[in-house]
């Protein structure tokens, strides 16, 4: 299962409040290009903690 479209419309980066790109492969993630952070999605729950995000 994937994140619902209505949830994706309201989610923003917690650091800069910018838009997020939803990626489904190879694993589901939310990406902020401005901050260069990748937020994980675990069991259909986005982990929107800045300290848990990975840099790219």
Order of alpha helices (4+ residues) and beta strands (2+ residues): alpha-beta-beta-beta-beta-beta
